[in-house]
Amino acid sequence: MIDETKRFRKDKSLTVFITGGSSGIGYQAVLRLISIGHNIILPCKNILRANEVLTNILNQLPCDLSKKGKIYTPVMDLSNLNSIDSLCFEVKKRRLNIDILILNAGLQYTGSKTPMRSTQGFELTFAVNHLSHFYLTQKLLPFINRSSDSKIIITSSEVHNPSSSGGRVGAKACLGNLTGLACGAGFEMIDGKQFNADKAYKDSKLCNILFAKELSNRLGKNSLKIPILAWAPGLVISRDSQGFFRYSRKYNQLGQILFSFLARDLLRITTSNEQAGKHLCDLVCSYKYNKLGFNYYSNKLLSPGKFIFEKTNISEEAQREGLSNRLWDLSESLINKKP
């Protein structure tokens, strides 16, 4: 593992709460963060997964680390809002304080013709990628330290932007007038239109941007000005079966294999979990990302195999007047009406 201690601060251990840390980008970031002495709260979907992840992490960390952070793997299922309640009760009972909150978990099941549902009946992409993170943030805000090190980091994607290379392919991200959300839990798409799994994912990533922007605005009005960072890791395609596309593979396994080969091995337009995990670690630890307020960063492709990680403009839709505020209010209404 790369020696990050030469690049980041050594004087203070941070407590980092991260969703989606059991695999992929999040897992690689966790390995780096623990290796430089930061403590991790890494919720997993069930106790079996929690034990498996804990064992994997401890086995992969070098034995001769001079400073190693601690890790806590409680149970939390983002497809069930009640599970979030249980997790936050444990955080309160243990009197845990959080320096960095990373909302990294995400799923897509492109290829499905019908929507999957969360425990509360919400379309699953929207529920896991946006609504549960929205709810989790509200519940955890009292436990976030008010210090110069505090940050909230939200993993989005360039596909939120129809002008990006990924956003141009297939259905475009667009929330319309949020007609679906206004109808209640049984909606299929945020804009009220017919279900499209690919668009549902892109829309959820647009929600991530809007949530980050509105969160920064509302916290600022309440005199809690901390960095709110949204970021896009680039296209990441794992070589193992646990990668981001694991849910989509069952709908079109051959297509996924061909797409992976073309994008990753032939065209070289993908990045790795390790490299994306490094960027996420940088967002946590590097002073250059301590600017107050909302900022968006993207890992942009320059040429085959070459990327640049830089501050980037959000899409025109994400800048639409009043959209982030309305999404917030409707999201809050859905949660308040949860069964």
C-alpha positions in Angstrom: 0.0 0.0 0.0 1.2 3.6 -0.8 2.6 5.4 2.2 0.1 8.3 2.6 1.6 9.5 5.8 4.0 11.7 3.8 1.0 13.6 2.2 -1.5 14.1 5.0 -1.6 15.4 8.5 -0.3 13.2 11.3 -1.4 15.1 14.4 -5.0 14.0 14.7 -7.0 10.9 14.1 -10.4 11.5 12.4 -13.5 9.4 12.8 -15.0 8.7 9.4 -18.5 7.3 8.9 -18.8 5.8 5.4 -21.6 4.0 3.6 -20.7 1.7 0.7 -17.4 0.9 2.3 -17.6 -2.9 2.1 -16.6 -3.1 -1.5 -15.3 -1.1 -4.5 -14.2 2.5 -4.1 -15.3 2.8 -0.5 -13.4 -0.3 0.5 -10.2 1.0 -1.0 -10.6 4.3 0.7 -11.2 2.6 4.0 -8.0 0.6 3.7 -6.0 3.8 3.1 -7.7 5.8 5.9 -7.2 3.1 8.5 -3.5 2.7 7.4 -2.8 6.3 8.3 -4.5 6.2 11.6 -8.1 7.3 11.1 -11.0 5.5 12.7 -13.8 4.1 10.6 -17.5 3.5 11.2 -18.5 1.2 8.3 -22.1 0.0 8.4 -22.9 -3.2 6.5 -26.2 -4.7 5.4 -26.1 -7.7 7.8 -23.9 -9.2 10.5 -22.5 -11.9 8.1 -21.3 -9.2 5.7 -20.0 -7.1 8.6 -17.9 -9.9 9.9 -16.6 -10.8 6.4 -15.6 -7.2 5.7 -13.9 -6.8 9.0 -11.9 -9.9 8.5 -10.9 -8.9 4.9 -9.7 -5.4 6.1 -7.7 -6.7 9.0 -6.0 -9.3 6.7 -5.1 -6.8 4.1 -3.6 -4.2 6.4 0.2 -4.4 6.7 1.3 -5.9 10.1 4.0 -3.3 10.6 1.9 -0.2 10.5 3.1 2.4 13.1 -0.3 3.8 13.5 -3.5 2.0 12.7 -7.1 3.3 13.0 -9.9 1.4 14.6 -13.0 0.1 12.8 -16.6 -0.5 13.9 -18.9 -2.4 11.5 -22.5 -2.0 12.7 -25.5 -3.3 10.8 -27.5 -0.9 8.6 -29.6 -1.7 5.5 -30.1 1.4 3.3 -33.1 -0.1 1.7 -35.0 0.1 5.0 -35.4 3.5 6.8 -36.1 1.7 10.0 -32.7 0.1 9.9 -31.2 3.7 9.7 -33.1 4.5 12.9 -31.6 1.5 14.6 -28.1 2.4 13.6 -28.4 6.0 14.7 -29.7 4.8 18.1 -26.5 2.7 18.4 -24.4 5.8 17.5 -26.1 7.8 20.2 -25.9 5.0 22.8 -22.1 4.6 22.1 -21.7 8.4 22.3 -19.8 8.3 19.0 -18.7 11.6 17.4 -18.1 11.9 13.7 -15.7 14.1 11.9 -16.3 13.1 8.3 -19.5 11.7 6.9 -19.1 9.9 3.5 -22.3 9.0 1.6 -20.8 6.7 -0.9 -23.2 3.7 -1.3 -25.0 3.4 -4.5 -26.7 0.8 -6.7 -28.1 0.5 -10.2 -30.0 -2.4 -11.9 -30.0 -1.2 -15.5 -31.7 -3.7 -17.7 -34.6 -4.4 -15.5 -38.0 -3.7 -17.0 -39.8 -3.3 -13.7 -38.9 -1.3 -10.6 -37.5 -2.9 -7.4 -38.8 -1.6 -4.1 -37.4 -0.7 -0.7 -39.0 -1.8 2.5 -41.1 1.4 2.6 -42.2 0.9 -1.0 -39.9 3.4 -2.8 -38.2 2.7 -6.1 -34.9 1.1 -4.9 -32.4 3.3 -6.8 -34.0 6.4 -5.5 -34.4 4.9 -2.0 -30.8 3.8 -1.6 -28.9 6.4 -3.6 -30.8 9.4 -2.4 -33.6 9.1 0.2 -31.8 6.9 2.7 -28.7 9.1 2.6 -30.9 12.2 3.0 -32.5 10.6 6.0 -29.2 9.3 7.5 -27.7 12.7 7.2 -30.5 14.4 9.2 -30.2 11.7 11.9 -26.4 12.0 12.1 -26.0 15.8 12.1 -26.2 16.0 15.9 -23.2 13.7 16.1 -20.9 15.5 13.6 -18.2 17.5 15.3 -18.2 21.2 14.7 -14.5 21.6 13.9 -12.2 22.7 11.1 -11.8 19.0 10.1 -15.5 18.3 9.6 -16.8 17.5 6.1 -19.7 15.8 4.3 -18.7 14.0 1.1 -21.3 12.6 -1.4 -20.4 10.3 -4.2 -22.3 11.3 -7.4 -21.5 10.8 -11.0 -20.9 12.7 -14.2 -23.9 10.9 -15.7 -26.0 13.4 -13.7 -25.1 15.8 -16.6 -26.6 15.0 -20.0 -23.7 16.9 -21.6 -21.1 14.5 -20.2 -19.9 11.5 -22.2 -21.7 9.0 -20.0 -24.8 11.3 -19.5 -25.4 11.5 -23.2 -25.8 7.7 -23.6 -29.3 6.4 -23.3 -32.0 8.3 -21.3 -30.9 11.6 -19.9 -31.1 12.7 -16.3 -34.0 15.1 -15.7 -36.3 15.4 -12.7 -39.0 17.4 -14.5 -41.4 18.9 -12.0 -40.8 16.1 -9.5 -44.3 14.8 -10.3 -43.5 11.2 -9.2 -42.3 12.3 -5.7 -45.4 14.4 -5.2 -47.5 11.3 -5.6 -46.1 9.4 -2.6 -44.3 6.1 -2.1 -45.7 4.2 -5.0 -44.0 6.2 -7.8 -41.7 4.6 -10.4 -39.8 7.6 -11.6 -39.1 11.0 -10.0 -40.5 12.9 -13.0 -43.6 10.7 -13.0 -42.9 9.0 -16.3 -42.6 5.3 -17.2 -39.9 3.3 -15.4 -36.4 3.3 -17.0 -33.7 1.7 -14.8 -30.9 3.5 -16.5 -32.6 6.9 -16.1 -33.5 6.1 -12.5 -29.8 5.8 -11.7 -28.9 9.0 -13.5 -31.7 10.8 -11.8 -30.5 9.6 -8.4 -27.0 11.0 -9.1 -28.6 14.3 -10.0 -30.4 14.1 -6.6 -27.0 13.6 -4.9 -25.8 16.9 -6.4 -29.0 18.8 -5.5 -29.0 17.4 -2.0 -25.3 18.4 -1.5 -26.0 21.9 -2.7 -29.1 22.4 -0.6 -27.5 20.8 2.5 -24.7 23.4 2.2 -27.2 26.2 1.8 -29.3 25.1 4.8 -26.4 24.4 7.1 -25.0 27.8 6.2 -28.2 29.5 7.3 -27.9 27.7 10.6 -24.4 28.9 11.2 -22.8 25.5 10.5 -20.5 26.2 7.6 -18.5 23.1 6.7 -17.3 21.7 3.4 -19.9 19.8 1.5 -18.2 17.9 -1.3 -19.9 16.1 -4.2 -17.7 14.2 -6.5 -17.6 11.9 -9.5 -15.1 9.1 -9.5 -15.3 8.3 -13.2 -16.3 5.0 -14.8 -15.1 2.2 -12.6 -15.5 -1.4 -13.8 -14.1 -4.1 -11.4 -12.6 -7.3 -12.6 -14.3 -9.2 -9.7 -18.0 -10.0 -9.3 -18.5 -7.5 -6.4 -18.1 -4.3 -8.5 -20.6 -1.6 -9.1 -22.3 -3.4 -12.0 -23.1 -6.5 -9.9 -26.8 -5.9 -9.9 -27.0 -5.1 -13.6 -25.1 -8.2 -14.7 -28.0 -10.6 -14.1 -30.1 -8.8 -16.6 -27.6 -8.8 -19.4 -24.5 -10.8 -18.4 -23.0 -11.1 -22.0 -23.6 -7.4 -22.7 -21.9 -6.5 -19.4 -18.9 -8.6 -20.3 -18.5 -7.0 -23.7 -19.0 -3.5 -22.4 -16.4 -4.1 -19.7 -13.9 -5.4 -22.2 -14.4 -2.5 -24.5 -14.4 0.2 -21.9 -11.8 -1.1 -19.6 -9.4 -3.1 -21.7 -9.7 -1.8 -25.3 -10.7 1.9 -25.1 -9.2 2.4 -21.6 -11.8 4.9 -20.5 -12.2 3.5 -17.0 -10.4 4.0 -13.8 -9.8 1.5 -11.0 -11.3 1.1 -7.6 -7.9 1.7 -6.1 -7.4 5.0 -7.9 -10.9 6.2 -7.1 -10.4 5.2 -3.5 -7.3 7.3 -3.4 -9.3 10.3 -4.6 -11.9 9.7 -1.9 -9.1 9.4 0.7 -7.7 12.7 -0.6 -11.1 14.4 -0.2 -11.1 13.3 3.4 -7.5 14.2 4.4 -6.1 16.8 2.1 -6.3 20.5 3.2 -7.0 21.6 -0.4 -10.5 20.2 -0.1 -11.3 22.2 3.1 -13.0 25.1 1.3 -16.3 26.0 3.0 -19.6 25.5 1.2 -20.6 23.3 -1.7 -18.0 22.2 -4.3 -18.1 19.5 -7.0 -15.1 17.6 -8.3 -14.9 15.1 -11.1 -12.3 12.6 -12.3 -12.3 13.6 -16.0 -10.9 11.5 -18.8 -8.3 13.3 -20.8 -7.2 10.5 -23.1 -7.1 6.7 -22.9 -5.8 5.8 -19.5 -5.3 9.4 -18.4 -7.5 11.4 -16.0 -7.5 14.7 -14.2 -9.3 15.2 -10.9 -10.5 18.8 -10.7 -13.3 21.1 -9.6 -16.1 21.0 -12.2 -19.4 22.7 -13.0 -22.6 20.9 -12.2 -25.2 20.4 -14.9 -27.7 23.0 -16.0 -30.5 20.9 -14.5 -28.7 20.9 -11.1 -28.5 24.7 -11.3 -32.3 25.1 -12.0 -33.8 27.7 -9.7 -35.7 26.2 -6.8 -35.2 22.5 -7.8 -32.9 21.6 -4.9 -35.2 23.2 -2.3 -38.3 21.4 -3.8 -36.5 18.0 -3.8 -35.5 18.5 -0.2 -39.1 19.4 0.9 -40.6 16.4 -1.0 -37.9 14.0 0.3 -38.7 15.2 3.8 -42.4 14.7 3.2 -41.9 11.1 2.0 -39.9 10.3 5.1 -42.5 11.8 7.4 -45.1 9.6 5.8 -43.1 6.4 5.9 -45.0 3.3 7.2 
